[in-house]
């Protein structure tokens, strides 16, 4: 199992417990966190894409390129690229360039995104949500297989055998399909034979097992070998010296984010009882001591029938970089070796 970290480059507000961090400093801290993850032996670091005031990740490819120049081994991916609102040609060129800078460590996780701000921002209609993604994913996959592409669609000017450059170091730039909980998305990924990145931000891991089975069944029907199909989990996660320390550190930032999003979407306010349940044995949060997190990761691997990668969404905690780097270090030096040994 590969183990990594995902970040939305949360823009830290001023609270009773911490001072406001300027955007330039937060970006420097984020790159230092990627360097720490690389140094402690983690396998992957992902940068999300949002177009909101509380996140600094509107241009993830630029952040990943900066990280590529500062790291040696860690794989670098989007988490996710909002492909529906982007030009697949530019997405391919950006990540092929990251691949060159990193000497073959770039990956794309393509998805629709859980927020809708990108659609009006770039002139796309939300009514075309599904059609945009299907068309652009098809073009992106063609671009990684062919240098000179002939293609015609509805949402982008046609390509008539133009060359798309640069070409990446990797012969086939990895493209994952990022999904939430829609059965059709799991079937689509299986049919295409693409690796699957599942965002599990609540509930339990067991709730997603039937959807994973749909993915494998669709892949088998489409003629893909089981060993060529793989799943990854993106989950809320944070490691502390003890369960109490980890939960106490993560909860305030998580609750603040959830309350803000909940107010926009009509959800009830977050509660500590709800959070503690999600951190408990049956919940999908990987928040706790190294031993607790190790045990939950191994249990999740069993429930899901085998996981290729788990990435920890830590930035929702909105903590200062010293505490983030301590958690990343515990994940890399204590949790990851224990999980790899157990599996």
NORNORKA-V201386 format. One record per helix or strand of 3 or more residues. SS is the DSSP state (hx for helix, st for strand). FROM is the first residue (numbers start at 1). TO is the last residue. Records with the same first field share a line. If there is no record, write none. Layout:
SS=FROM-TO / FROM-TO
This chain:
st=2-7 / 44-47 / 75-78 / 106-111 / 148-151 / 159-163 / 174-179 / 195-200 / 231-240 / 286-289 / 309-313
hx=23-39 / 60-70 / 83-85 / 88-102 / 117-121 / 126-145 / 183-192 / 206-221 / 226-228 / 243-265 / 272-279 / 290-303 / 315-317 / 321-342
